[in-house]
Amino acid sequence: MATVSHPVFARVYERLSVAMDRAGTAAFRRELVAGLSGRVIEVGAGNGRMFAHYPPAVTQVLAVEPERRLRAAAERAAADAPIPVTVVDGLAQALPAADGEFDAAVVALVLCTVPDQASALAEISRVLRPGGQVRFFEHVAAEEATGLHRAQRLVDATVWPRLFAGCHTNRDTVAAIAAAGFEVAQLRRFRFPATSNSPSSPCVLGRAVSPAGQPGQPDVQLRRGAQ
C-alpha cells in the first residue's frame, strides 16, 4: 500500500480539476489520448478526470493513484467510464504491473510531483511492451533567463511543493523523458491559460516511444499536431 495522504490538497484539487477542465484542460486530455488502443496504464490518475476521454479502442486502463481521497474519487469515476478501468493503489517509482504489460502509458500533470523523475520513467519503461508509447501532458520549466523561470525556481524552493503535494514547476520534463531513453516523437509547447504568467502555466503535450521500440512504428498523430 502506498499510504499517501494529502487531504487538504485532495479536497482542493477535486474542485480545481473540474474548473480547469471547463477552462480548457478537458480538450488537452482528449488530445492526449486520441488514437490509443489496447492496454493502458495511467500513472497518477488523480480523481479520474481522464477516464471519460479514452477512445473505444482502449481495451483496459490500469489507473494508479496513491493518494487515498483522490483514489476513492477515481474509483467512482471508473464506474461511469466508457472503457474498463481498474483503479489501484501504487507509486510511480514502483508500479504494480508486470514487465511489458501495457501498450501505452499516460501521465497528465504527474511528473511534476513524483519524488524522482528518473525512477518513475524507468518504471514506465519497464511496464511498456517493445514499441509502446508514453503520452504526456505536463507543466514544465519556462525558458531560461526569463523572469518566469526565476520565479519558478523561487516558488519551488519555498511554498509551492508544500501547497501542491510535492509539485515542482521548474522541471525539464522533456529532457528527463529523453534521458530515460525514450524517443520524443511529438511535442507541443504552450501556456495554459494562454495569457498567464503563473509558475505552472508553461506546458508540454506530446508522445514518446519506448526505448525498446523498433524502427518503423506507425506514427499516431495527436489531434492538433506537433509544434
N, C-alpha and C positions, 0 to 999 in steps of 0.2 A: 504494500500500500504506500502510495506517495505521501499521504497525510499532509498535504499543503493546504493552508487555510489563510485566506486574506479576506475576512468577512466584510470589512468596510469597503475595500476596493471592489469586491464582487458585487455588492449591492449597487454601487455607483455605476459599475460597468454594465450591469444588466439594463439600466435605463439609458446610459450613454450610447451603447451599441445600437439600440433602436433608433435614437435620434441621428446617429451617424449614418445608419443605413438609409434613412429618409433623406438625408442631405447629399447622398451620392455614393456611399460605400457599398450599397447593395449592387450597384452597377459594376463596381470593381470586382465584387465577389462572383458575379455571373461570368464576367470576362475571365476571371482566374481559372475557373473550372470548365470552361467551354471546350468541348471536344474530348473530354476524358472518357475512358472506358475501363472496364474490368474492375479489379480490386484496388481500393484507395485507402491509404492511411492519412488521416488528418491529425496533425501534431499540434496540440494546444487548441482544442475545439471550442474553448470558452463556453458560452451558453447556447451554442448550436446555431448561430445565425447563418452559417454557411450551408446547412443541410438542405434548405429549400432550393438551392441553386444547382445542385448536382444534376447532370443530364441523365436521361434514362439508360444510356449505355453503361453507366457505372453499376456494377452488379452488387457491390458491397462497400461500405465505408466502415473502417475501424476508427472511431473518434477517441483520441487520447486526451484526457483533461485531468490534471492533478488537483485543481482547487475544488473543494467539496461543494460549495454552493453553486458554482458555475457548472460543475459536472451534473448536479441534480437538475439544473435548468436544461442542460443539453439532453439529458435522458427524456425530459418532457418534449423537447423539440423533435427528438428522434421518432417519437410516436406519430408525428404528422409529416415526416419526411417523405418525398416521392420515391425514394430508393431505400433499401435496407441499411440501417445504421445501427451499429453496436457501440455504445459508449462505455469506455473503461478507464480505470484509474491508471496513471503511469506518468513517467517523466521523459522528457525529450532525450535525455542522455542515457536512458535505459528503457527503450521501447518494449512493450510486452508483445513481441512478434518474432516470428522465425526469420532466418536469413532468406532473402529473395522472395518474400511472401507477396509483395504488392507490385502492381503495375505503375503506380504513381503515388507521390506524397504531396500533401497540400499544407502549406504554412501561411497563415494570414495574421499579421501583427503579433507574431510569436517570437521570432528570432531576436527581437529587441530585448526580450525578457529572460531568455534562458541564461543560466549562470555561465555556461561555456559554449560558445557557438561551434567550436571545432568538434567537441564531443557530440553535440546534438546532430550536426551534419554527418559525422561518421556513423551514427546510429541510423539516420535516414538512409545513407548509402547502403548499410548492411541489410536493411529490410526490403530494399528495392530489387526487382529482378534485373538481369542484364538488359540495358536499354531503357530502363524505367526512367521516369521524369519527375522532377520537382517543380511544382507550381508555387510561386512565392509572391506575396503582396506584403510589403514591409515599409515602415518608415525608417529612414536612414540618415546618415550624416549629410549635412549641407556641404556645398563646395568649400574647400579650404580657403583661408584668407578672406572670409566673409564674416560680417557681424553675426549672422545666424549660426555659423559654425562655432564661433567663440561662445555664443550664448548656450548652445547645446553642451559644450564642454563644461560650462559653469553649472548648469542645472543638473547634469549627470553626476557631478561631483558633490552636489548638495541635496536638494529636496526631491528631485524628480523620481529617482528609484524608490524612495520611501513612500511617496504618494501613489505611485502607479505599479506596485507589486513587482519591483525589480526592473522596470522598463528603463532602457538607455536609448537616448535619441541620437547619439553620435557614433553609432556603429557603422562600419563599412561592410554591410552585409553581403553585397555583391562580391566583394573581394574575398570574403570568408567562404562563400559558396564555391568560387573558383579555386581557392586554396585547398578545399576539401576534395578536389579532383573532378568536380562536375564541370561540364561544358555548358556555359551560359549561351543558350541558343537564341533567346529573345529577351529584350529588355526595354522597358519604357520608364522614363523618369518624369515625375510631375510633382506639383504641390497639391495637397488637399487639406483644407479648402484652397482653391486656386490662388486666391489673393492673400493667403495667410502667411504671417511670419512667425507662427508658433514653432517652438523647437521640434514638434512632431510632424510638421507639415511636409517636409521633403519625403517623397515616397518613391518606391520602385514596384513594378509589376512585371513578372517575367516567367520564363521557363528555362530549366536547365536539365541536361541529360546525365544520367548516372555514369560514373567513371567506368563502370563495367560495360557500358553500351557499345554497340558495334557501329561502324560507319554505315551510312546509307539508311538510317532510320527515317521513316517518313516525317515530314515537317508538319506538325499540327499548329496552325496559325491561331494566335489569340485573336479574339473577335475584333479588337480595334487595331491590331497590328503593333509592330515594334517601332520605337522612335529612338 
